[in-house]
Amino acid sequence: MADDIEELHRFAFRLGLQLSSYQGPPKTTAPHYDITGLERDRAIRLGAMPVNRRQIVEHFRRVRVPRSKLNQYRSAPIPRLGDTR
């Protein structure tokens, strides 16, 4: 999870995650990457902050994409992990 999608993709790229681990619009309204326990440990070493389930829910409520805007994402190109624009 991150404060915005660009930050999320940049960190995932640093972590070496595959784009196939990304979960976001239009599949879900809360953009995130699914990671393993080992990837989580590495993410924390790279500066990610560990959070509990309550904090995750609070964060998703702040950053989720409203369902009314999901259609915009259906035709949008998938971001490239190496793209830092």
NORMO-V818324 format. One record per backbone hydrogen bond with DSSP energy under -1.0 kcal/mol. CO is the residue of the C=O (numbers start at 1). NH is the residue of the N-H. If there is no record, write none. Layout:
BEGIN
co: {CO CO}
nh: {NH NH}
END
This chain:
BEGIN
co: {4 5 6 7 8 9 10 11 12 18 19 21 23 24 29 32 36 37 38 39 40 41 42 43 44 52 53 54 55 56 57 58 59 60 66 67 69 70 80}
nh: {8 9 10 11 12 13 14 15 17 21 22 34 32 27 65 23 40 41 42 43 44 45 46 48 47 56 57 58 59 60 61 62 63 64 69 70 72 73 83}
END
